[in-house]
Amino acid sequence: MSLTDEFTSGQQAMLQTTNLRKTFDGVVALEGLNISVKPGETLCLLGANGAGKTTTINLLLGFLEPTSGEAFVNGRNVAEEPVETKRDLAYIPEQVALYPSLSGLENLKYFAALAGQDSYSDADLYAFIERSGLSKEQADRSVSAYSKGMRQKIGVATALAKQAKAFLLDEPLSGLDPSAANEFARLAGELRASGAAILMATHDIFRATELASRIGIMKAGQLVEELDPQALHGKEIEAIYLNHMRTDHAAPAKGAAA
Amino acid sequence: MIKAIIWKELLQYRRDGRILAVLLITLALGFAATLNSWSTVETQQRERQAAVASDRATWDNQGKKNPHSAAHFSRYAFQPTSSLSVFDPGLKDYMGSAIWLEAHYRDPATLRSVEDAVEIQRFARLTPAWILQVFAPLLAILLAFAGIAAERERGTLRQIMSSGVPPQHLFVGKAIAALCIVGLLAPSVIAAVALAANTHDEVGLPGTGGRLAGIVLSYILYIGAFTFAAIGISARVAKSKTALVVLVGFWAASVVFVPRLASDVGSALSPAPSAADFQARMSDDASGAFWGGSEEAQQRRADVEANVLKQYGVDKIEDLPINYDGYLLQESEEFANGVFDRYYDELWGTYEAQSDIVRLFSIVSPTLALSNISSALAGSDLFAHRHFADSAELFRRDFVKLLNEEMIQKGGQDGYGYMADNDFWQTNPDFTYTPPPLGAVMSNIWVDILVLLGWTFAALLLAFRGVRFSFKQEAVA
């Protein structure tokens, strides 16, 4: 029994892929991927650029159509119900994109409304922002002066406001200073503790070890190994990962960035 | 969802000083154009009313005069002004507003406002229609050129997509927001309509409400076409700057270059005769061929004489119970009228051929289609002018006939020595003008309406497909 099977037994997976395959002009970006993330669980996907991490996220977001196989969010097939499945999802990319002429609060209000949450009062929205680690004063400032970490926090506040059940984090820690990365890791831990299912694509073995319930190593579009960070020491995980990377000479597939 | 998109777009517009500046400038120009146009129409109406009264008084009090001399002294048909010409004066300034109604001649319209204008006004008179045709699409472009491209550049398109926003919702939200801002130009249009309503409608255009609704609808379609095209192009190109360059190029072509080119090509392919040459040839054929010394002219007059003698059963002109000079004059009019019809049909045909050529260019310039619709509904296009000119000509023929009949019936043997007096002049009718019904106007501009609808639909399709395309592109980026 794999780790995925073990974790998914007895509880419905919030994020799941079955034999998911994606090719771009005949080039394989993802091959027979089977993953499952339950509520309260964090699955970190580690892998080199082109390993298929972002392609996996794009397929779960419904941005891409699978060549074969299926992706599910909260039991719904993404390809069949693209709008409904997005309601349960929050997506936080490496660079949280915001409107510079709007304040943090206004950006939050907008993205929450796009996700169907348009009945929040300003007090509710401030509460989400404060929960994500920004002050009211910062929320009222134009985001043109925001640091990357502050943008990430607005991204988290948006996810909170959206009341998402599952989070797709695409290299969220990349480029953050240590303090901001710690803050983000704290928020991710809180989200997980509150029952959210988190799928995080990252290069950062240290943070993956710290945050993940499970670590999946991806190589050339395939999940080559699943690890339990609770059962292994950080050094051991690093050694296993680097061993996989040393033997990975596959060229990055088109459209399968990160 | 769409409401949120509109809210965010409007918030961004409000904080963009460039948009505010362009909007205020356009609005100021719109108000200035409205006041200028209203003032011009008011002046024209005042002058026309004064001229009509003066013409009537002069005619009524010309004293004892032979009716044929009076027919040369004659009167004017002044073109009345529609209240809608406050909004769009169309070709009025170029076509002339008064026609001299004299015997033996069909004169062209004179008193063209453009002759009194300074050079800069010849380029473009400031009118509400012109402001909307030129500046409203530019404003729409400025509002929408970055619509999708900037979202992509900023990375927010991906965020929007992850929120489950369908592409068509994004398009609708952005289009409505941009159109709301362009709609802020409405006060200047409302001012134009209010001032137009306050202006005496001398023409009494049939179906004014329908015409106004048609004008409003056609401008909405026109501005919609530019807005949709801007969003569509923005969705197709990689950078918002590229979208701006493409769209401003399209605007310049549609608004400035193509109309000029179309006009020049129209004139080159269907050249109108010079006024002097046209009048000289027509006069020669109408008057010379009847009154001249040629064998043909002499024969024509001899035939008239033979016919009238036969009709009254007499041998000599002196025995006729009517005045023969008056009779001959009326016969010459009947002959000339046929010549005038031939010449003017040809002239109008030339103008219409030019219009058709210009209309062909509306396939690449929605501005041409709109300006045709706008001036037609405002009663200030070529068709309206022709209708007026033809009505004036019919009146001239009846009026000259009335004067000739006076001489025929009462001239006796005095002929040109017969004098009518003020009692007669004062019974003569005035020229009254009834413009064509709305149906006739519509039948003249249905091609323009179809072209404008085509433009709007094509732009809508471009935008819909463009936004969907941009979603797909972003998904694999």
Interface residues (C-beta under 8 A of the other chain):
Chain A: F24 N58 L61 F63 L64 P82 V83 E84 K86 R87 L89 A90 Y91 P93 Q95 V96 A97 L98 Y99 P100 S101 L102 E106 Y110 F111 A113 L114 A115 G116 D118 K162 L168 G255
Chain B: M1 K3 A4 I5 W7 K8 L11 Q12 R15 D16 R154 G155 T156 R158 Q159 I160 M161 S162 S163 G164 V165 P166 E474 A475 V476
